[in-house]
Amino acid sequence: MNAPQKTPIKQHLIDPEICIRCYTCEEMCPIDAITHDDNNVVVDAAKCNYCMDCIAPCPTGSIDNWRMVMEPYSLQDQFSWDELPEQQDLGEADTGALAEAMEDEISSLLARAHEGTGGKPAAPASADKPSINLYSRTRPAVARVQGNYRITDEGTGSDVRHIILSFGEQVFPVLEGQSVGIVPPGTKPDGRPHDIRLYSVASARDGEKRNANNLALTVKREEGGVCSNYLCDLKKGDEVQVTGPFGGTFLMPNDPSANIVMICTGTGSAPFRAFTERRRRAMPGAPGKLILYFGARTPGELPYFGPLKKVPPALMEQHLVYSRVPDSPKEYVQDRMRVNGEALSGLLTSDRTHIYICGLKGMETGVDEALADICRKHGLDWATIKPVMRASGRYHVETY
Ligand code: A2P
């Protein structure tokens, strides 16, 4: 008698080269199937039930990796990896009906995992192709601090800084909207290295100044924050270890006719500074609109308030709103969007319109509700428009 034929399974794996060890997936997993050692974050194939709760929150996409296997990789295998193994050739087994059914099942589960955020994120069709993951913790780029400037008023509680990092002779290509990882020096009390933190790049692809091999970050000093305090205290000439670049979807359309609606709070403005610089340098006189909704507590706490005042209205329409100005009503970005509902609804009917949301997590729901209200009021259906925008790379959210 023949032994029953084994069928392959699709094993969920995390790419150790891209993972920044933020452990968000581990926190999200409702059944503790994700764990880590000093080296890697890994998925236990014996426990993973493909619920996909870990997929959408992963900031790098390293979580979304799959291999068809006859025997699942063990935790020990995964702990030892520096990179993901190639897909093995399973011979005839991988073309079996069961394997195909599993493939379909996982694709639909993955699609559902992204539904809560409006569908699987995609890059704008016209975006340039980003480089990702050129430098890692074991092979970081070493940058030097070229400048570190406070961009909120002294005396306000909000210490936000514009930090310029120069890469010298090293190649570190970034596109507007991408992030980099910063490796804070030193170790945690348990002796493990500090976690890498991600920061959006606040300068255009060709540098803080044209063709300077550098980039800028917007960093808010957080009380007790290891990486933010390290960065905010840096002096000119200090060395910084940088990983990345990261991010393959929150990218700028390379299309002068694209209308770009940018909605942010606080340091969420970083990628939009990059977008604005890019458009100013590469597409002067572009017919597409740049529209910024930017929320802060007060003008003094709004990062880049001074420089923003100098941006001409022809380049960008600005809505700066404040929640804590004495004797003025509290206003959030979504409140101002409602006020501008008619203009926004007009933009939503164009397939040249792109929406980007970046900043506080809570803002995402508020903005979503505002867009739904605006649509309702103007005879549109946000529930239909949003997934179409998302799937075509025209709706992007990055909140933290
Ligand atoms: P507030 O904190 O006054 O309610 P921060 O200075 O902490 O980075 O915050 C940036 C701005 O985002 C503040 O004006 C803050 O208002 C505002 N904010 C807080 N929660 C939300 C939310 N759910 N939606 C939109 N804006 C928000």
Residues whose N, C-alpha, C, O or C-beta is under 5 A from the ligand:
A	BS01	A2P	T265 G266 G295 A296 R297 S323 R324 Y332 V333 G362 M363 G366
